[in-house]
Amino acid sequence: METSANRSETLFSQARKLIPGGVNSPVRAFRSVGGTPFFTERAEGARLITADGVSLIDFVCTWGPAIHGHNPPEIRAALEAALADGTSFGTPNPREVTMAELITGMVPSVEKVRMCNSGTEATMSCVRLARGHTGRPKIIKFAGCYHGHVDSLLIKAGSGALTHGQPDSAGIPESVARDTIVLPFNDEESVRAAFAQNPDRIAGVILEPYPANVGLIPPRPGYLQAVRDLCSEGGAVLIFDEVMTGFRLAPGGVQEVTGVIPDLTAMGKIIGGGLPVGAFGGRADIMDRLSPDGPVYQAGTLSGNPLAMAAGIAALQKLRAEQPYDRLEKLGQQARDALLEAAKTKGLPLQVPQTGSMFSIFFADHPVTNYEEATQSDASLFKRFFHECLRRGVYLAPSPFETCFISTAHAGDDLDQACAVFQESLRAL
């Protein structure tokens, strides 16, 4: 007879018969950490309540969107009001205009914006638009930067692709991969060399300005500006993938923090308030190349969905009203310091890169600056640490190559308790 203590196992067994791998996104399968994934029944504040009746302090935050915590009343109320009007119209709706006004008012580079349904759609559209605008074929990306499962970008990717040891996915023809140039992150000279070797052939450069799908990797001082300058000199479109960092590190994302302004920006996560969403925007002259005004085609039946817009508007308005970024930075530092203090006492090699409400955990002797160094960290030690934390009621990203997120709801007892768990778990290794 099924009990609450084993319901996740039962659900996962059923799911594996019906869904490939039993999950609808690979990293959820726990393959890199081992064990059976739990199923979540509901979420509130900083906590998940599993199908087994266990309450977990959550540092995944639905992989970034839940900056206000789970199920905040403002977003719930906005959804309830929108639902009363209908779920989808197939026509423009007023909330799309409100969302566009919010995004263009917050993100420095965005003069015009178009909504879509996922971060993958956003990056795919940015790449197509860069090629359509320049008339050039090649795209530069960086090893470990994950931009969704776009064929031309799923090459030396991070996130689930890295977790599962398949950075080059099956099903991507050589003819597609041929126009993607993959370079090491934080290496300015490799970008310079790529432009020199491909004169008038590079349409765009796409990167996560703070790579967060291979763990969190800060850019070296001056690196982002150097890439910006090389794109300007080479006539290429600079694309920032701020699906994770956008609205999380500052209202305008990394570009506001650093002052380095891209030509196009891919966005997602927070702007949906927990619902499926994506967006891309940038310079008006480039965005005007999109259909129906221009020759670059992009479309989506549910783009600008009124429910997603309502939830996202509520999330952004709450950010603008509360400006929680200094508080989130302090919470991030508290988590980082607790981890480093315990690791030092235990004599464990540990790196905890942290910026604002984002941090990651590398069991490594030296700071991680690129994809290769990330993959050299001790994944087996992370696996043990993950399960020690989970056993004590704290849920981290189930991979050594992911970033953890903090929400405003973590402040107070939940974060204090989590930091104690971090330290106990490290001491147990």
N, C-alpha and C positions, 0 to 999 in steps of 0.2 A: 504494500500500500504506500502511495506517495505521501511524504510528509513535507512540511515547509523546509526541513533541513536538506532535502535532496531535490527540490523542485528544479533548480537550475540544471542539474545533471539530466533530469528527465527531459526538460525542454531542449537541451543541447542535443541529446540523442535523437529526438524527433526532428529537430532542425537539420541535422546532418543528412537525414533521409530526403529532405525536400529542398534544401538550399546548399549550394556548393560550399563545402567546408563548414557548413552550419552557421555561417555569418554572412552579412551583406556588405561588409568591408573587412579586408583580410586581417588587419592588426587586431581586431576584436577576438580572433580565434585563440589567442594566448600561445601561439606556436613558439615564439621566441623565449617565453618565460615558463612554459609548461603548465600543465593542469587544465582544468575545465573552466571556461569563462562563466561568470555569473550573469544572470539575467536581471535587469532592473525593472521593478514594478512602478516606482515613482521616485521623484526627486524633489527636494525642498532645501532652499538655502545652500549650504555647502555640502549637503549630504545626499547620497543615493540610498534608497531602500531596496534591497534585492528581493527577488522572488522567494528567497529562503528566509526572509524576515530579518536580514542583517542590515544594520545602519553603517555606512562607510563614509568617512570624510573624503571628498572627491577632489583630486588634483588633475582631472582630465577636463572637466567643465565642458563636456560635449565637444572636446578638441578645440576649445577656444571661445565659442559664442557666449557662454554663460558668464560674462564679466560681472553681472549683477547677482550671480548665484542662480540657482534653479527656481523656476516658477515664481519670479518676483510679481507682486500684485499689480504693478503698473502695466506690465506686458500682458498679464492675464486679463486685465480689464480692457485693454486695447483690443485683444483678440475677441473677447466676448462681444464688444460693440461692433467690430467688423463682421463677425459671423452672423449677426442679426441682419446684415445687408446682403449676404450671399457669399459663396466661396470662390467664385471665379466668373468673370464677365465676358472675356474674349474681346473687350474693347478697352481703350484707355480708361483709367480711373483716377480720381483726384489724389489719392494717396501716392501715386507715382510721382506727381509733381512735387508734393511735399518732401518725399524722399530725395529727389534730385536736388531740391533746394538745400536740404541738410548736408548732403554729401559735398556739393560744390562749395558750400560755405565752410566746410571743415577740412577738406583735403587740399593742400596747396596747389597741386598740379592739375586738379580736375576742373576744367571749364565746362565740359559737357560729359554726361554720364548715360550709360544704358544699362538697364537691369537685365539679369539673366537668372538662371536657376541653380548654379553651383560655381564653386571656385574653378573647377575644371573648365566649365564653359567660359568663364571670364578669361583665363589664361589662353585658351584656344583662340578666343576671339581677338585677344591682343596680338597674338602671333600672326593671325591672318591679316589683321588690320595693318601691322607693321610691314608685311610683305606687299599688301595692296597699295600702301602709301608710298613705299620706296621703289617698287618694281624689282626688288631683289629677292633671291631665294633663301639665303642662309641665315640661321639663327644661332647665336651663342647662348649656351646655358652653362651651369656650373655643377660639378659633381656633388651629389648630395642634396641639391636643391630640388624639391619635389613640387611640381606645378600641376598636380592632378594627373589623370591617366590619359593625357593627350599623346597620340602616337609619337609625334616629333619631339616630345619633351620627356617621355618615359625612358630615358637613356641615362644611366648612372644616376638614377633618382634616389631620393630618400623615402621616408615614411614606410608604408607597408611593403613597398617593393624591396627596400633595403632589409627590413625585418625578415622577409622571407627568402633572402639570398638570391633574388632575381631582379637585379637592377636593370637588366635588359630583358624586357618582357617578350615572351613568345607572341607571335602575331604581328610584329612590327617589321615590315619589309625593309630590306637594305636600302631600297630607293628612297624611303622616307627618312631613315636615319642618316643618310648621306649628307643631307643639308643641315644637320645639327652638329655644331662644333661644341664639344664638351671640354671645359677648362677647369683647373683647380681653383676653388674659391680663395680669396685673399692673395692672389698672385697677379699683381698689376702687369708684370712683364708678359705673361702669357696672353693677356688680352691685347696688348700692344702688338705682339707677334701675330696673333690671329688676324687683326685688321691689316697688317702689312702683307700677309700671305694671301689675303682674299680681297684685293682692292675692288671697291664698288660692287661687292657681292653680299655683304652682310646687311640684312634688313633690320635686325634688331638684336638687342642683348636683353635677356630676361634673367632676373635673379630675385631670390628672397633677400632683401637688404640685410636682414638678420636671419640666416638660415635656421629653420626651426623644425625641420623634418628629418634631421640626422642628429638629433639633439640640438641644443642651442649653440650657435657659433657666432660670436661677435665679429664684425668686420674690423680689420686693422685700421688705425687712424689714417685718414686720407684715402682709403681704398675706394670707397663709394664715389668720392669726388673724382678720383682718377678714372673710374669707369665712365662717369658722366662726361668728362672731358674727351675721352677717346670716342665715345658715341657721337658727340657733337662734331669732332674733327672728321670722323669717318662717314658722316651723313646717315647714321643708323639711329633707330628708335630705341630709347632706353625704357624698359618695362620693369617696374617694380611689382613683384607679387606680394601684396600686403594683405592677402587673405587672412593670415594669422595676426600680423602686427598692426594692421589698420584699426584705428580706434581703440586699440588695447594699450599701446605704449604712450599714446597722446591722441588728442582728437584727430590730428592729421597723420598719425602713424609715424614711421621712421623718417619720412621726408620732412615732417615738422621738427622732429628731434634733431636731425642732422643738418637740415637746410639744403640737402641734395635733392633736386627736383627732377623726377623722371618725366618722360613724355606721355607715357600711359601707365595706369595703375590698375591691377586686378584686385578686387575686393570680394569679401564674403563674410561668413560666420556672424559677427556681431550685428551686421546690418539686417539680419533676418530675425534677431531676437530669439533664436532657437528653431526657426523654420527654415526649410531649404531656400537658399538664395545665393545669388552672385551678382556682381556688377563690375563694369570696367569703364574707365573714363580717362580723360586727359586733355591735351591741347585741342582746341576747337577745330583747327584746320585738319587735324588727323581724324578726329571723331566724325567730322562732316564727310569723310570718305565712306561712311557706312550707308547702306541702303536704308530708306528709300532715296536719300539725297545723293549718295555716291555709289560706286560700283562694287563695294565689298559687302557681300551678303551675310547677314546674321539675323536669326529669328528665334522665337520660342513661344509656344502656346501659352505657357503659364508665367512668362516673364512679367514682372510687376504685379504678381498675384496680390489681391487686396489683403489677404490674411498675413502674408509675409511682410508686406509693406507696413501694415498696422503694427505688427510686433517689432519690426526694425525701427520704425519711427519712435516708438515708445522707448526702445533701448538707447537710441542716439539722444533723444531729448533728455533722458535721465542722466546720461553722461555729461551733456552740456550743463545741466542744472547743478549737478553734484561735483563735477571735476575731481574724480577720486584718485587721480594719478599719483599724487604724493603719498596718499595712504597706501595705495597698492605697491608702490616702491618700497615702503617700509615693511610691508608684509612679506614681500619677496626677499628682502634682506634678512628678515627674521628666519625664514625657512632656510636660506643659504647658510647663515651663520650657525644654525643648529646642526646642520649636516656636517659642515667643515670642522666644527669643534669636536664632535663625536668621532669623526674619522681620524683626526689628529691624535686624540687620546688613545684610540685603538691601533694607531699606526697603519691605517689603510690609505692607499693612494686614491685620492678623490678630487675631482674637479667639479665645481658647481657654477657654471656660467649662469648669470642672472641679470635680467634687465626688467625693471618694472615688475609686472605680475607674471613673468615667464622665467622658468629656470629648468635646467636639466642636470642629470647626474651621470658623470663619466667616471668610472673607476680607472683612472689613468694617473701617471706620475707627472705629466706636464699638461699645460693648457692646450685644449683642442682648437685648432685653427682651420681645419679643412676635413673633407670627407675621409681621406686616408687615415688621418690621425683618429677620427671618430671610430672607425672600424677596428682600430688596434686597441681600443679600450677593453676592459675585462667584462665581457658580456655574461660570463658564468657567475661572476660576483654580483652583477646587477640582478640576475635571475633570483639568487638567494635573497638579496635585499628586498626585492619586490614582494616575495612571498612572506617574508618576515613582517613587512608593513601590512600586507593584506590580512594576515592572521590577526594583527592587532587593531584592525579597523580603519586602515588608511589605504586608499586606492590611488596608485600612481599609474602613469601611462604604461601599458604592458609591453614595453620594448625598451631596450637600452638606447634606441635611436629615435626617441620622441621627446617632445618638450612637455613639461608640466605647466599648468595654469592655476592661478589664484584668482578668486573673485572677491568682491567687497564683502560677501557673506562669510568669508573665512575669518574675518577679524574677531578677536576675542578668544573664547574658550576653544573653538574648533581648531584654530591655528596653534594655540598653545598645546593642545592635546596632540596634534599631528607632529609638532616638533619633538615632543617627548617620545612619540612612537619612532620617529626617524632615529633618534639617539639610541633608544633601546634596540632597534633593529640592527643598527650598525654594530653595536656592542655584541650582538648575538652571532655575528658572522665569524 
